[in-house]
Amino acid sequence: MSFTPRITQLRDGLRIPTVGLGTWQVTNKDSMKVIVKDAIKAGYRHIDTATVYTNEDAIGDALQEVFSDDSYGVKRSDIWVTSKLSPSHQGYESTIKAVHNSLAKLKLEYLDMYLIHWPGTTNLDPQDPQLKTNRMESWRALEELKEKKLLRAIGVSNYQISHLNEMKEYAKVLPYVNQCEFHPLLFSKQLVEHTQSLGIAFEAYSSLGEGNLVNGTYKFPVLDEIASKHGATVAQVLLCWGMQHGAIVLPKSSSELRLIQNFACQKFTLSESDMAAIDNISSTQTKRFCWDPTKIL
């Protein structure tokens, strides 16, 4: 490896690898185990999963095999593992139970981070006032589990500015991270800056637009030009763009080659003009590829 993997500093001295392995939509157990092992061989030390991904068991099995195999040279404390609360488990008691279930499936004694995956609750109207109460109770549970050292850090995902601001009313501990969809077609600069202004790190998912920004579905010549200039792939440029906006990024791939290439995005630095050109993509076209949390009260 001809570069030093980047680290993002969180509050309380916690250090999270800036490039993590995304695992959404990988549900085949054998495939998931191979991907985790290939990623760790490539240098990844950060794995992001969630209850709703239904792959915690496979990740847990892979990690146990890695930790017991000296050829990897990796121990538990070397790997940052994040999981997330299902929207169907919002609420105090449900959250406590969900965290213990995730720990059991992942076969871990603690999680490095656990996030509330979504500001809404399954089967509740997006404008139901109960949503805030559920978020508050789930957060209280996470704060307690952090106190018990089952969780090193706690955070949120898909929270908008209003959701973050309301937390100042009830949270003893503000989130360490807010994980949201972020790419040049959803350049939510105000959300990123507001998150960071609260001392909360911003984490990006779908940096490649669910693959649509690299598979030809959406073509932007400026991305090809910048990639060519740097001797990089378009995926590497997109990941680098996210990191230079201060984001932790979570690329996913089932290809060993692309896992290696994506991790090597850390070798590159984009110029101010490169960044401005990519920022400008959203001035003419915007697209959200995943869920829309702006509709949640």
Helices and strands as residue ranges (DSSP letters): E 7-9, G 11-13, E 15-17, E 21-22, H 29-42, E 46-48, G 51-53, H 56-67, G 76-78, E 80-85, G 87-89, H 92-106, E 111-116, H 130-147, E 151-157, H 161-170, E 177-181, H 189-197, E 201-205, H 221-230, H 234-244, E 247-249, H 256-263, G 264-267, H 272-279, G 280-283, G 293-295
